[in-house]
Amino acid sequence: MKRYCLALDLKNDATLIHEYEQYHRNVWPQILESIKGAGIRQMEIYRTGDRLFMIMETNDEFSFEKKAAMDLSNSKVQEWEQLMWTYQQALPGSKPGEKWVLMNKIFSLE
């Protein structure tokens, strides 16, 4: 199993943040199927202010490239992602069009 941590910002607007959270309380079934179908076994998203933090646990075959290719061919995922851009904004220093940014682990208590 692999674990990935990613970050993304929301637009700093209380109404939009509330709407974003409402969508994530009722994620479309096709989106959940797509996530699971890509090999993501567990996913959690946390928020503080307008900053989001995602933890994903995946099977060993998971790859971001495979997930991106699957997403491009799924019209419902494309619809969801377009809708989410209403609420999201790229992190400072992100590449154009980049959403979730992979974080580097800098500490582990073992």
PADO-898475 format. One record per residue (C-alpha): x, y, z; residue number from 1; residue in one letter. Coordinates in nm, 4 decimals. Layout:
// residues N
[[X Y Z] NUM 'A'] ...
//
This chain:
// residues 110
[[0.0000 0.0000 0.0000] 1 'M'] [[0.1130 0.3557 -0.0751] 2 'K'] [[0.0154 0.6795 0.0991] 3 'R'] [[0.0056 1.0216 -0.0657] 4 'Y'] [[-0.0626 1.3627 0.0881] 5 'C'] [[-0.1785 1.6502 -0.1302] 6 'L'] [[-0.2811 2.0126 -0.0798] 7 'A'] [[-0.5098 2.2578 -0.2580] 8 'L'] [[-0.6706 2.5909 -0.1733] 9 'D'] [[-1.0325 2.6944 -0.1850] 10 'L'] [[-1.1458 3.0406 -0.2819] 11 'K'] [[-1.1585 3.2461 0.0365] 12 'N'] [[-1.5364 3.2870 0.0415] 13 'D'] [[-1.7469 3.1415 0.3250] 14 'A'] [[-2.0462 3.0713 0.0996] 15 'T'] [[-1.8356 2.8884 -0.1588] 16 'L'] [[-1.6547 2.6903 0.1117] 17 'I'] [[-1.9896 2.5849 0.2575] 18 'H'] [[-2.1145 2.4740 -0.0857] 19 'E'] [[-1.7902 2.2817 -0.1472] 20 'Y'] [[-1.8320 2.0949 0.1803] 21 'E'] [[-2.1961 2.0185 0.0937] 22 'Q'] [[-2.0857 1.8569 -0.2348] 23 'Y'] [[-1.8354 1.6457 -0.0419] 24 'H'] [[-2.1050 1.5242 0.1958] 25 'R'] [[-2.2891 1.3877 -0.1099] 26 'N'] [[-2.0219 1.2951 -0.3632] 27 'V'] [[-2.1706 1.1688 -0.6879] 28 'W'] [[-2.1667 0.7865 -0.7069] 29 'P'] [[-1.9782 0.7944 -1.0395] 30 'Q'] [[-1.6976 0.9899 -0.8723] 31 'I'] [[-1.6701 0.7384 -0.5889] 32 'L'] [[-1.6614 0.4544 -0.8451] 33 'E'] [[-1.3869 0.6317 -1.0380] 34 'S'] [[-1.1782 0.6859 -0.7241] 35 'I'] [[-1.2074 0.3224 -0.6194] 36 'K'] [[-1.1537 0.1985 -0.9756] 37 'G'] [[-0.8190 0.3779 -0.9916] 38 'A'] [[-0.6905 0.1792 -0.6936] 39 'G'] [[-0.7532 0.4352 -0.4199] 40 'I'] [[-0.8555 0.2409 -0.1112] 41 'R'] [[-0.8939 0.5254 0.1363] 42 'Q'] [[-0.9242 0.9013 0.0931] 43 'M'] [[-0.9753 1.1748 0.3483] 44 'E'] [[-0.9861 1.5511 0.2976] 45 'I'] [[-0.9302 1.7975 0.5814] 46 'Y'] [[-0.9749 2.1750 0.5794] 47 'R'] [[-0.8372 2.4646 0.7763] 48 'T'] [[-0.9502 2.8054 0.6560] 49 'G'] [[-0.9268 2.7862 0.2787] 50 'D'] [[-0.6504 2.5215 0.2723] 51 'R'] [[-0.7354 2.1583 0.1930] 52 'L'] [[-0.5226 1.8569 0.2822] 53 'F'] [[-0.5897 1.5132 0.1292] 54 'M'] [[-0.4581 1.1774 0.2436] 55 'I'] [[-0.4872 0.8900 -0.0037] 56 'M'] [[-0.4001 0.5274 0.0545] 57 'E'] [[-0.3728 0.3257 -0.2650] 58 'T'] [[-0.2949 -0.0220 -0.3861] 59 'N'] [[0.0544 -0.0851 -0.5193] 60 'D'] [[-0.0605 -0.0567 -0.8829] 61 'E'] [[-0.1941 0.2995 -0.8445] 62 'F'] [[-0.0361 0.5770 -1.0493] 63 'S'] [[-0.1321 0.9404 -1.0974] 64 'F'] [[-0.0796 0.9011 -1.4727] 65 'E'] [[-0.3256 0.6103 -1.4907] 66 'K'] [[-0.5792 0.8015 -1.2799] 67 'K'] [[-0.5450 1.1111 -1.5024] 68 'A'] [[-0.6002 0.9025 -1.8168] 69 'A'] [[-0.9069 0.7384 -1.6637] 70 'M'] [[-1.0441 1.0784 -1.5617] 71 'D'] [[-1.0004 1.2259 -1.9094] 72 'L'] [[-1.2132 0.9503 -2.0581] 73 'S'] [[-1.4920 0.9820 -1.7983] 74 'N'] [[-1.7396 1.2608 -1.8774] 75 'S'] [[-1.8917 1.2558 -1.5280] 76 'K'] [[-1.5485 1.3016 -1.3674] 77 'V'] [[-1.4819 1.5884 -1.6085] 78 'Q'] [[-1.8141 1.7476 -1.5109] 79 'E'] [[-1.7292 1.7104 -1.1389] 80 'W'] [[-1.3797 1.8540 -1.1833] 81 'E'] [[-1.5130 2.1538 -1.3760] 82 'Q'] [[-1.7703 2.2134 -1.1026] 83 'L'] [[-1.5042 2.1874 -0.8298] 84 'M'] [[-1.2955 2.4586 -1.0007] 85 'W'] [[-1.5807 2.6924 -0.9054] 86 'T'] [[-1.4618 2.6538 -0.5465] 87 'Y'] [[-1.0934 2.5702 -0.5814] 88 'Q'] [[-0.7877 2.7744 -0.6634] 89 'Q'] [[-0.4362 2.6605 -0.7319] 90 'A'] [[-0.1711 2.6820 -0.4650] 91 'L'] [[0.0847 2.9605 -0.5091] 92 'P'] [[0.3630 2.8316 -0.7332] 93 'G'] [[0.1461 2.5625 -0.8972] 94 'S'] [[0.1758 2.4842 -1.2661] 95 'K'] [[-0.1052 2.6205 -1.4862] 96 'P'] [[-0.4163 2.4036 -1.4475] 97 'G'] [[-0.2641 2.2054 -1.1601] 98 'E'] [[-0.5057 2.1286 -0.8786] 99 'K'] [[-0.3958 1.9007 -0.5990] 100 'W'] [[-0.0223 1.9299 -0.5321] 101 'V'] [[0.1712 1.6334 -0.3954] 102 'L'] [[0.3338 1.7129 -0.0623] 103 'M'] [[0.6783 1.5941 0.0483] 104 'N'] [[0.7049 1.4071 0.3763] 105 'K'] [[0.9562 1.5845 0.5996] 106 'I'] [[0.9068 1.3905 0.9264] 107 'F'] [[0.7888 1.0525 1.0459] 108 'S'] [[0.7725 0.9298 1.4058] 109 'L'] [[0.8679 0.5647 1.3995] 110 'E'] 
//
